Amino acid sequence: MSNPNPAPQKGTHIYKLVDRSGSMESIASDVIGGFNHFLREQQANGDDARITVVQFDSQNPAEVIAAGIPIREMTEMTPQTFIPRGGTPLLDATGSIISRARAEAEARKAANLPEEDIIIVTITDGEENQSVEYSLQQVRDLIGVCESAGWVFVYLSAALDAYGDAQRMGVHSGATQQFSHSADGSRRGFTSLSRNMVNLREKKRRGEYYDSSTFFETGKDAEDE
C-alpha cells in the first residue's frame, strides 16, 4: 500500500545483538559467514543506514563492536572478533541494547539530528540462563514501549523453543525465525534475514507501509522443508 503523501524518509539504525556464548562454537564459522553475507547485502542496498553491533556472553553481556557507524564503514566479522565462550545472559543483553538505543535516540533528539527508524535484531541459539540485571517482565515491558514508538524487533534463534522464547519477551511470531543448529540452518537463516531487511528498507524508500509484526514477509528460509 503506497502512501500518497509520504513523510521525508528517515534513516535506519540497525542494532544487531549477537550471542557468542559457548554453545555457539559449533556454528561459529557459519555465524561469521552469515553475518558477513548480511553485511555485504545491506551495504550494497544503500548508504541510508547505520549499524551498531553488540556481542554478549556471561563474561560480558554488552561488548560493543561497532557503535552507530555508517553501514558502509562496518568491517566483516572474523574468527578473531567472534570467539564463543560462557553462558547466555539474554535478558541482560537485550535490556542493555534497548537502553543504549533509547539513550542514543534521545541524544539525537537533543542535538536536533534527524530521527531514525530503529530495528533491533537478536541472533541466538539458546534460552536465558545467566542474567542478573533484567527480568523477563522488564524486558517485555521495554520491548512493548519501544514497539509502540515504531521500533522493529527481530528474533533469529536456534533454540528448541525459539518461538516461545520470543513470545515471552514480546517479539511477534512474524518477526521470529527458528533455524537449525547447523551450517545449512545458519546460512538459510541469515539469507532470509538479509532479504527481509532489504525488503523493509526498500519499502521505506518507496513510502510504503510496513508491518513490524510481519518482518519475515518474504519468507523464512530456515524453516522451509
N, C-alpha and C positions, 0 to 999 in steps of 0.2 A: 504493500500500500504506500503510495507516494504522498508526500506532504507538499501541497501546492505552494505553501509559504514557509519553507524550512528556515529555521534559525541558523545563524552562522555556525558552521561546523566547529565543534570542539575537538581539541587534540585528544588522543587516547593515551592513558598511562597504564601499562600492563605490569602488574605485580605478579611475579612468579615465586611461589613458595615451594621449595624442593626438599623433600625428605631425603636425608643422607644417613639414616640410621643403618646399623649393621646388617639388617635383613635385606638391604638394597644391594649388597655386594655382588650377589649372583647375577644381577642385571645391570651392574654399574656401567659397563661399556654400552649397553643398549640405551640406558637413560642419557648418557653423554651424546650418543648418536642422535637420539630423538630430540633432545634439547637443541642440538645444532641444526637439525633439519627445520625445526620450528623457527629458530632464529633467522636462518637464511631466507625462508619464505616470507617472514614478516619484514625483513629488511628490503626484499625485492618488491614488496607491496607498497612501499612508500615511506616517506620521512615524517609523516604526521603522527608519530607515536614515540613515547618514551618508555623505558623499561627499568624496573627495579627487580633484582634477583636476590632472594634470601634463601640460604640453606639452613636446615635445622636438624639437630640431634640432641641427645641428653647432655652432651658436653657444652653445647651452645645452641639454644633454641632460636637464635636470630643472628646468624652470621651474614652480614650484608656483602654481597659480591659486587653488585652494581647498584647505584643509588640514583634513580631518575635521570639516566643519561639518554641521549637520543638513540633510538633503536639502531641506527647505522653505526654507532660507536661501540656497541656491545661486542665483546670478543667471545669466541666459541669456548665451550666447556671442554676440559681436558682431564685425563686421569690424575693430574696434579692438583686440579681445583675441585674435583668431586671424589672424595675419599670416604666411603661409608664407615660408620662407627656408631657405637652407643645405642640408646633407646629412642623412643618416639614420643616426644612431648608435643603432640599435635595441637592440643588446645592452647598451650602457651605460645607456640609458634604462630598459630592463627590469630590469637588475640594481639600478639605483638605486631604482626604485619598490618593488621587493621588499624591499630593505634598509630602506627607510623604513617600510614596513608592518610588518616584523618588529620594528623598534625601537619603533614605536608600540604594538604588541601587548604587548611586554614591559613598556613603561611603564604600560599599563593594568593589567597583572597586578600590578606592584609597588605601584600605587596602590589595589589592591583594587577596581578597577572591573570591571563585567561583561565577560566575554569576548564577542567579536563574530565572526560569520562574515565572512570576507574574500573578496571577489570582485575580481579584477584583470582589467580589460577593456582590451585593446590595440586601437587603431584606427590603421591604417597603409595606405600604398599602395605600399610598396617594401621591398626587402630591405636588410639591413645593408650599410653602406658607410663608416662613419666612426668606429666605436668604438675606444677605446684603453685602456679600463679593464677591461672584462669580456670574457672569451672565450665562445664558444658553449657549451663544456663547463661553464664556471662557471654560466652562466645555466640550462642544462639541469639541473644539479645543484640549484640553488636552487629551481627550479620543482618538481622531484621531492620535495625535503624538505618544501616548503610544502604541496604537494598531499597528501602523506601525513598532514599535520596537519589536513586538511579544507578547505584553501583551494580556490577555484574559479578557473581561468584560462580566459579567453575571448579569442578572436583573430578580429578582423574586418579583412580585408585586401583591397586591390585589386591586389595583386601578382600577376603571372602564375603564380608558384609558391607561392600562399598556403598551400596545404596542406603543401607540402614545407617551407616556412619554419617553419610552426607545429610540424610533427612534429619537426624538427631541434632545436627548443627544448624539446620535451617537452609540447606542448599537444595534447590529444586532437582527433581529426578531428570528433568530435561536438560539440566546443566551438569549432570553427573555421567561419567562413563567408567565402566569397570574394564580392566584389561588383565590378561593372564600374566603371571609372573614368569615371563619368558621373553626371548628375543623377538619373536613374532608379535606377541601381545604388546610389547613396548612400542615396536615400530608402528603397529596399527593405531595404537592409542595416540601417539604423538602426531601421526599423519592426519588423523581426523581432528585433533585439537587445533593444528595449524590451519587446516582448511576452513574450519568453522570460525576461527579468528579472522581470517581473511574475509569470509562472508560477512561477518559483523562490521568490519572496518569499511568494506565496500558499500554496505547498506547505509552506513553513516554518511559516506561521501555523496550518495545519491539522495540523501534526505529522506530515506525510507524508515518506516517504523521497524524496530526490532524488539523482540520479547526476551528479556534476560532469563526468563524461566525455561526457555527452549533454545539455549545456546547451541546445542548439537543438532540443529535443524537440518543440516546437510548429511547427517548420518553419524553413527557410532561404529566405525570400522572395527574396533577391537572387540565388539560384541557380535559381529557377523559370524555365521557358521562357516 
